[in-house]
Amino acid sequence: MLGMLFNEKECKELDYVLRKELDEMLLDMSDQRLDQNIRHAIANRYKTVFRMYARFAPQKELSKYAWGGRSSQFKH
């Protein structure tokens, strides 16, 4: 386990970076041109980044990135 301290500005920046990364991965997972193995790897990474984001994101914001309702975009 690793602990880190961030000031307010750094927290906002981390929030922004993680949200943009989640947005990009959702877009990639919905791209049917990508190979299924690639989309699966992106989905695994999405889960990790989402858990990171979930540690400090407000519940309302977090629900925007909950992947449960998006399973139709990515077929295993």
C-alpha positions as CSV (number, residue, x, y, z in Angstrom):
1,M,0.0,0.0,0.0
2,L,1.2,3.5,-0.8
3,G,0.0,6.7,0.9
4,M,0.2,10.2,-0.6
5,L,-0.7,13.6,0.5
6,F,-2.1,16.1,-2.0
7,N,-3.0,19.8,-1.6
8,E,-6.3,21.1,-3.0
9,K,-4.9,22.0,-6.4
10,E,-3.3,18.6,-6.8
11,C,-6.5,16.9,-5.8
12,K,-8.4,18.8,-8.5
13,E,-5.8,18.0,-11.1
14,L,-5.9,14.3,-10.2
15,D,-9.7,14.3,-10.4
16,Y,-9.5,15.9,-13.8
17,V,-6.9,13.4,-15.1
18,L,-8.7,10.4,-13.9
19,R,-12.1,11.6,-15.3
20,K,-10.5,12.2,-18.7
21,E,-8.8,8.8,-18.6
22,L,-12.1,7.1,-17.8
23,D,-13.9,9.0,-20.6
24,E,-11.3,7.9,-23.1
25,M,-11.4,4.3,-22.0
26,L,-15.2,4.2,-22.2
27,L,-14.9,5.6,-25.8
28,D,-12.3,3.0,-26.7
29,M,-14.3,0.1,-25.2
30,S,-17.3,1.1,-27.4
31,D,-15.1,1.1,-30.5
32,Q,-16.1,-2.1,-32.4
33,R,-13.1,-1.7,-34.7
34,L,-10.7,-2.6,-31.8
35,D,-9.9,-6.2,-31.3
36,Q,-11.8,-8.0,-28.4
37,N,-8.6,-8.7,-26.6
38,I,-7.7,-5.0,-26.7
39,R,-11.1,-4.0,-25.4
40,H,-10.8,-6.6,-22.6
41,A,-7.4,-5.1,-21.6
42,I,-8.9,-1.6,-21.6
43,A,-11.8,-2.9,-19.4
44,N,-9.4,-4.3,-16.9
45,R,-7.5,-1.0,-16.7
46,Y,-10.8,0.8,-16.5
47,K,-11.7,-1.1,-13.3
48,T,-8.4,-0.1,-11.7
49,V,-8.7,3.6,-12.6
50,F,-12.3,3.6,-11.5
51,R,-11.4,2.2,-8.1
52,M,-8.8,5.0,-7.8
53,Y,-11.3,7.6,-8.7
54,A,-13.9,6.1,-6.4
55,R,-11.7,6.8,-3.4
56,F,-12.3,10.6,-3.5
57,A,-15.1,11.3,-6.0
58,P,-18.5,12.4,-4.9
59,Q,-21.2,9.8,-5.3
60,K,-23.1,11.8,-7.8
61,E,-20.0,12.2,-10.0
62,L,-19.0,8.5,-9.4
63,S,-22.3,7.3,-10.8
64,K,-21.5,8.8,-14.2
65,Y,-18.6,6.4,-14.5
66,A,-20.2,3.3,-13.0
67,W,-19.7,0.8,-15.8
68,G,-22.6,-1.6,-15.0
69,G,-25.1,0.1,-17.4
70,R,-22.5,0.2,-20.1
71,S,-21.9,-3.5,-20.4
72,S,-23.6,-3.5,-23.8
73,Q,-20.8,-1.4,-25.2
74,F,-18.2,-4.1,-24.4
75,K,-18.9,-7.8,-25.2
76,H,-16.6,-10.4,-23.6
